[in-house]
Amino acid sequence: MKTSESGIELIKRFEGLELEAYQDIAGIWTIGYGHTGPDVEPGMKISERDAEELLRRDLKPREQAVDSAVRVPLNQNEFDALVSFVYNVGIGALRSSTALKRLNKGNRVGAADALTWWNKATVGGVLREVTGLTRRRAAERALFLTPTQAPDVRDPKQINENTRATPVEDAPRRGNPAESRTVQGAAVAGGAGVAASTMGRDSAEELDQLETNIETGQGLTESASAGEGTTPPETAGDAQSETDAGAEGATTTPAAGEETAGETQGDSGEETGDQAGEDAQTGAETGDASPGEGQTAAEDIGAGAAAGEQPADATTRTIEMPERPSKHEVHTAETQIQFALLILIVLAVLFIIFARIDDWMNYRR
């Protein structure tokens, strides 16, 4: 196909005519009806007829690109709109565009809408929307959707071309709730909130248990538990009973030894009195002092038993406890995680607000 005169006029209207070479907003040297290339030099001048010839010559590769890229039948207006589009954005842009993909799938209205997305350009190193491009894309879209012949409104097969149907407003809606950014943000905020509250509840329960242990005297820093180096209450009670029994036994044993030691020492005192010629009073005093020494020995034995000393042949077992982080370190780590979750919640809420504003602007009902 070839571009019709109406298509050429559309291109002329938006390209404009310049008979002297100039730099466009992108800094590219241009002349005539948007002609660019290595043959355009600063100070170059042409006539209007030359500009017309350059335009028609430039249209040929664009027309061939449209014919080769599009795999569905096109009417003249659709073809002209696409040629105007390629003349402005380039052949490579057409081949990678969403408009071409939609058109080859038979979605002509979607393809026309996708043409309007090409309305931005880099000006001065900044990508921004250009009013002239927005107007040109709107004109190309309108030309693309303009039928070349009047539709048969009685033919049910021509229902898509019937413009006499009563229209109603139906703003675009997202395909499913999962695509809604509001739902996505709410899911992230909710998940982070649940995680933060769960950690906070666990920390509160641990602190309550710690206070209870302090009040009951079970521990000053951590709760008492078997297997962690702390003796359970029942076991401690049994050990205390055994210690008391051992102390009583130790006290009783030296008492018997005291009597024996007193008798022996008394006999020794009497023998000493007979041999040295001392009076009986001195021997009696010596007999009284000896039992006192036996009493002191008995007290020492009882004190050793009370202190929990074990016989020499007793076996001592040492239990090594593995190192583990303190409660302070654990609570510090949990606090940092909770703070990160709170930041995530704030970001999710801000994302929801932004999404709602954007949806209101682009999907107003």
C-alpha positions as CSV (number, residue, x, y, z in Angstrom):
1,M,0.0,0.0,0.0
2,K,0.9,3.6,-0.4
3,T,0.1,6.6,1.7
4,S,-2.9,8.5,0.6
5,E,-3.0,12.3,0.1
6,S,-4.9,12.7,3.4
7,G,-2.2,10.8,5.1
8,I,0.5,13.0,3.5
9,E,-1.4,16.1,4.6
10,L,-1.5,14.8,8.2
11,I,2.3,14.4,8.1
12,K,2.8,17.8,6.6
13,R,0.6,19.5,9.2
14,F,2.5,18.1,12.2
15,E,6.0,18.1,10.7
16,G,5.8,21.7,9.4
17,L,7.8,23.1,6.5
18,E,11.3,24.6,6.9
19,L,13.2,25.5,3.8
20,E,16.4,26.1,5.8
21,A,18.2,23.6,7.9
22,Y,17.7,23.8,11.7
23,Q,18.1,21.8,14.8
24,D,14.9,20.3,16.3
25,I,14.2,20.1,20.0
26,A,16.3,16.9,20.2
27,G,19.3,18.7,18.5
28,I,19.0,16.8,15.2
29,W,19.6,18.8,12.0
30,T,16.3,18.9,10.0
31,I,15.0,20.5,6.8
32,G,11.8,20.4,4.7
33,Y,9.0,18.3,6.2
34,G,11.0,16.7,8.9
35,H,13.7,15.3,6.6
36,T,16.9,14.3,8.5
37,G,20.1,12.5,7.5
38,P,23.7,12.9,6.7
39,D,22.8,15.1,3.7
40,V,21.4,17.8,6.0
41,E,24.0,20.4,6.9
42,P,24.0,23.7,8.7
43,G,23.1,26.5,6.4
44,M,21.4,24.2,3.8
45,K,18.5,25.7,1.9
46,I,15.9,24.0,-0.4
47,S,12.7,24.9,-2.2
48,E,9.1,23.8,-1.4
49,R,9.2,21.5,-4.4
50,D,12.4,19.9,-3.1
51,A,10.8,19.5,0.3
52,E,7.8,17.6,-1.3
53,E,10.2,15.3,-3.2
54,L,12.2,14.6,0.0
55,L,9.0,13.8,1.9
56,R,7.7,11.3,-0.7
57,R,11.1,9.7,-1.0
58,D,11.3,9.3,2.8
59,L,7.8,7.7,2.9
60,K,8.8,4.7,0.9
61,P,10.9,2.8,3.5
62,R,8.3,3.6,6.1
63,E,5.5,2.2,3.9
64,Q,7.6,-1.0,3.4
65,A,8.2,-1.3,7.1
66,V,4.4,-1.1,7.9
67,D,3.6,-3.7,5.2
68,S,6.3,-6.1,6.5
69,A,5.5,-5.7,10.2
70,V,1.7,-5.9,10.2
71,R,0.2,-9.3,9.7
72,V,-3.5,-8.3,9.6
73,P,-5.4,-6.6,6.8
74,L,-5.4,-2.7,7.0
75,N,-7.7,-0.2,5.5
76,Q,-6.3,3.0,4.1
77,N,-6.8,5.1,7.2
78,E,-5.1,2.6,9.4
79,F,-2.2,2.4,7.0
80,D,-1.8,6.2,6.8
81,A,-1.9,6.5,10.6
82,L,0.8,3.9,11.0
83,V,3.0,5.5,8.3
84,S,2.7,8.9,10.1
85,F,3.6,7.2,13.3
86,V,6.7,5.5,11.9
87,Y,7.7,8.7,10.1
88,N,8.0,10.3,13.6
89,V,9.2,7.5,15.9
90,G,11.2,5.3,13.5
91,I,11.0,1.8,12.1
92,G,12.6,0.1,15.0
93,A,10.2,1.7,17.4
94,L,7.2,0.3,15.5
95,R,8.6,-3.2,15.5
96,S,9.0,-3.2,19.3
97,S,5.8,-1.3,20.1
98,T,2.8,-2.5,22.0
99,A,0.6,-1.0,19.3
100,L,2.0,-3.5,16.7
101,K,1.6,-6.5,19.1
102,R,-2.0,-5.6,19.8
103,L,-2.8,-5.0,16.2
104,N,-1.3,-8.3,15.1
105,K,-3.6,-10.0,17.7
106,G,-6.6,-8.3,16.2
107,N,-7.1,-5.7,19.0
108,R,-7.4,-2.6,16.8
109,V,-8.8,-0.3,19.5
110,G,-6.1,-1.4,21.9
111,A,-3.5,-0.7,19.2
112,A,-4.9,2.8,18.6
113,D,-4.7,3.5,22.3
114,A,-1.1,2.3,22.5
115,L,-0.1,4.8,19.8
116,T,-0.9,7.7,22.3
117,W,1.8,6.4,24.7
118,W,4.5,7.8,22.4
119,N,4.2,11.4,23.5
120,K,7.4,12.0,25.4
121,A,10.9,13.0,24.3
122,T,14.3,13.8,25.9
123,V,14.6,17.6,25.8
124,G,17.8,19.0,27.4
125,G,18.6,15.7,28.9
126,V,15.2,15.4,30.6
127,L,12.4,13.0,29.5
128,R,9.2,14.9,29.4
129,E,5.8,15.1,27.7
130,V,5.7,17.2,24.5
131,T,2.4,18.9,23.7
132,G,3.0,18.6,19.9
133,L,3.6,14.8,20.2
134,T,0.5,14.4,22.3
135,R,-1.6,16.2,19.7
136,R,0.0,14.2,16.8
137,R,-0.6,10.9,18.6
138,A,-4.3,11.9,19.2
139,A,-4.7,12.7,15.5
140,E,-3.1,9.4,14.4
141,R,-5.4,7.5,16.7
142,A,-8.4,9.3,15.4
143,L,-7.4,8.6,11.8
144,F,-6.6,4.9,12.6
145,L,-10.1,4.5,14.1
146,T,-11.9,6.3,11.3
147,P,-13.8,3.9,9.0
148,T,-13.1,4.2,5.3
149,Q,-16.8,3.4,4.4
150,A,-20.1,3.7,6.1
151,P,-21.0,0.6,8.1
152,D,-24.2,-1.4,7.5
153,V,-26.0,-0.8,10.8
154,R,-28.5,-3.6,10.0
155,D,-25.9,-6.3,9.7
156,P,-25.3,-8.0,13.1
157,K,-21.7,-8.8,12.0
158,Q,-21.0,-5.0,11.8
159,I,-22.0,-4.4,15.4
160,N,-18.5,-3.2,16.2
161,E,-18.8,-0.5,13.6
162,N,-22.2,0.7,14.6
163,T,-22.0,4.2,16.1
164,R,-25.7,4.6,16.6
165,A,-25.8,2.4,19.7
166,T,-26.7,4.4,22.9
167,P,-23.4,4.8,24.8
168,V,-22.9,4.6,28.6
169,E,-19.9,5.6,30.6
170,D,-17.8,2.7,31.8
171,A,-14.4,3.7,33.1
172,P,-11.6,1.2,32.9
173,R,-11.3,-1.3,35.8
174,R,-8.6,-3.7,36.8
175,G,-9.0,-7.3,35.7
176,N,-8.9,-8.8,39.2
177,P,-8.4,-7.7,42.8
178,A,-4.9,-9.1,42.9
179,E,-3.8,-6.5,40.3
180,S,-5.0,-3.7,42.5
181,R,-2.1,-1.9,44.1
182,T,-4.3,-1.0,47.0
183,V,-4.9,-4.7,47.8
184,Q,-1.2,-5.4,47.4
185,G,-0.2,-2.6,49.7
186,A,-2.8,-3.6,52.3
187,A,-1.5,-7.2,52.2
188,V,2.1,-6.1,52.9
189,A,1.0,-3.8,55.7
190,G,-1.2,-6.4,57.3
191,G,1.5,-9.1,57.2
192,A,4.1,-6.8,58.7
193,G,1.6,-5.7,61.4
194,V,0.8,-9.3,62.3
195,A,4.5,-10.2,62.6
196,A,5.2,-7.1,64.7
197,S,2.3,-7.7,67.1
198,T,3.2,-11.4,67.5
199,M,6.7,-10.5,68.5
200,G,5.5,-7.8,70.8
201,R,3.1,-10.3,72.5
202,D,5.9,-12.8,73.0
203,S,8.2,-10.2,74.5
204,A,5.4,-9.0,76.9
205,E,4.8,-12.6,78.0
206,E,8.5,-13.1,78.7
207,L,8.7,-9.9,80.7
208,D,5.6,-10.9,82.7
209,Q,7.2,-14.3,83.5
210,L,10.4,-12.6,84.5
211,E,8.6,-10.3,86.9
212,T,6.8,-13.3,88.4
213,N,10.0,-15.1,88.9
214,I,11.5,-12.2,90.7
215,E,8.5,-11.8,93.0
216,T,8.5,-15.5,93.9
217,G,12.2,-15.7,94.3
218,Q,12.8,-18.3,91.6
219,G,15.3,-16.2,89.7
220,L,16.5,-12.6,89.4
221,T,17.1,-12.6,85.7
222,E,15.6,-15.6,84.0
223,S,12.9,-18.2,84.8
224,A,14.0,-21.3,86.5
225,S,13.8,-24.4,84.3
226,A,15.1,-27.9,84.6
227,G,18.1,-28.7,82.4
228,E,19.4,-25.1,82.3
229,G,21.6,-25.3,85.4
230,T,18.9,-24.4,87.9
231,T,17.8,-27.0,90.5
232,P,14.0,-27.5,90.5
233,P,12.2,-26.7,93.7
234,E,11.4,-30.4,94.5
235,T,15.0,-31.5,94.0
236,A,16.3,-28.6,96.1
237,G,14.0,-29.6,98.9
238,D,15.2,-33.2,98.8
239,A,18.8,-32.0,98.8
240,Q,18.2,-29.8,101.8
241,S,16.6,-32.7,103.7
242,E,19.6,-34.9,103.0
243,T,21.9,-32.1,104.1
244,D,20.1,-31.7,107.4
245,A,20.1,-35.5,108.0
246,G,23.8,-35.6,107.3
247,A,24.4,-32.8,109.8
248,E,22.5,-34.5,112.5
249,G,24.4,-37.7,111.9
250,A,27.7,-35.9,112.0
251,T,26.7,-34.3,115.3
252,T,25.7,-37.6,116.9
253,T,28.9,-39.4,115.9
254,P,31.2,-36.9,117.6
255,A,29.1,-37.1,120.8
256,A,29.9,-40.8,121.2
257,G,33.6,-40.0,120.4
258,E,33.4,-37.3,123.1
259,E,32.5,-39.7,125.8
260,T,35.3,-42.1,124.8
261,A,37.8,-39.4,124.5
262,G,36.8,-38.1,128.0
263,E,37.1,-41.5,129.6
264,T,40.5,-42.2,128.0
265,Q,41.8,-38.8,128.9
266,G,40.5,-39.2,132.5
267,D,42.3,-42.5,132.9
268,S,45.5,-40.9,131.6
269,G,45.1,-38.1,134.2
270,E,44.8,-40.6,137.0
271,E,47.9,-42.5,135.9
272,T,49.8,-39.3,135.7
273,G,48.7,-38.2,139.2
274,D,49.8,-41.5,140.8
275,Q,53.2,-41.4,139.1
276,A,54.1,-37.7,139.8
277,G,52.7,-37.6,143.3
278,E,50.2,-34.9,142.5
279,D,46.9,-34.7,144.4
280,A,43.6,-36.0,143.0
281,Q,42.3,-32.5,142.4
282,T,45.0,-31.9,139.8
283,G,44.1,-35.2,138.0
284,A,40.5,-34.3,138.1
285,E,41.1,-30.9,136.4
286,T,43.2,-32.6,133.8
287,G,40.3,-35.1,133.2
288,D,37.8,-32.2,132.8
289,A,39.9,-30.4,130.2
290,S,40.3,-33.4,128.0
291,P,36.6,-33.8,127.1
292,G,36.5,-30.2,126.0
293,E,39.0,-31.0,123.3
294,G,36.8,-33.9,122.1
295,Q,33.8,-31.5,122.0
296,T,35.8,-29.2,119.7
297,A,36.6,-32.0,117.3
298,A,32.9,-33.0,117.2
299,E,31.9,-29.5,116.3
300,D,34.4,-29.4,113.4
301,I,33.0,-32.6,112.0
302,G,29.5,-31.4,112.3
303,A,30.4,-28.1,110.5
304,G,32.0,-29.9,107.6
305,A,28.9,-32.0,107.2
306,A,26.6,-29.0,107.3
307,A,28.8,-27.2,104.7
308,G,28.1,-30.0,102.3
309,E,31.5,-31.6,102.2
310,Q,31.6,-35.0,100.6
311,P,33.8,-37.9,101.4
312,A,37.0,-38.3,99.5
313,D,35.7,-41.2,97.5
314,A,32.6,-39.3,96.3
315,T,32.3,-38.7,92.5
316,T,31.8,-35.1,91.3
317,R,30.2,-34.5,87.8
318,T,30.5,-31.1,86.2
319,I,27.8,-30.1,83.7
320,E,28.9,-27.5,81.1
321,M,26.0,-25.3,79.9
322,P,26.1,-24.0,76.3
323,E,26.5,-20.3,75.7
324,R,23.3,-18.5,74.7
325,P,22.4,-14.9,74.2
326,S,21.2,-12.9,77.2
327,K,17.7,-11.6,77.5
328,H,19.0,-8.1,76.8
329,E,20.5,-9.2,73.5
330,V,17.4,-11.1,72.5
331,H,15.1,-8.2,73.3
332,T,17.4,-5.8,71.4
333,A,17.3,-8.0,68.3
334,E,13.5,-8.2,68.5
335,T,13.2,-4.5,68.9
336,Q,15.3,-3.9,65.8
337,I,13.1,-6.3,63.8
338,Q,9.9,-4.6,65.1
339,F,11.3,-1.2,64.1
340,A,12.0,-2.5,60.5
341,L,8.5,-4.0,60.4
342,L,7.0,-0.6,61.4
343,I,9.0,1.1,58.7
344,L,7.6,-1.4,56.2
345,I,4.1,-0.7,57.4
346,V,4.5,3.0,56.9
347,L,5.9,2.5,53.4
348,A,3.0,0.2,52.5
349,V,0.5,2.8,53.8
350,L,2.2,5.5,51.7
351,F,2.1,3.2,48.7
352,I,-1.7,2.6,49.2
353,I,-2.3,6.4,49.4
354,F,-0.3,7.0,46.2
355,A,-2.1,4.1,44.5
356,R,-5.5,5.5,45.4
357,I,-4.6,9.0,44.2
358,D,-3.2,7.6,40.9
359,D,-6.3,5.4,40.4
360,W,-8.6,8.3,41.1
361,M,-6.8,10.4,38.4
362,N,-6.6,7.6,35.8
363,Y,-9.6,5.5,36.6
364,R,-12.2,8.1,37.6
365,R,-15.7,6.9,37.7
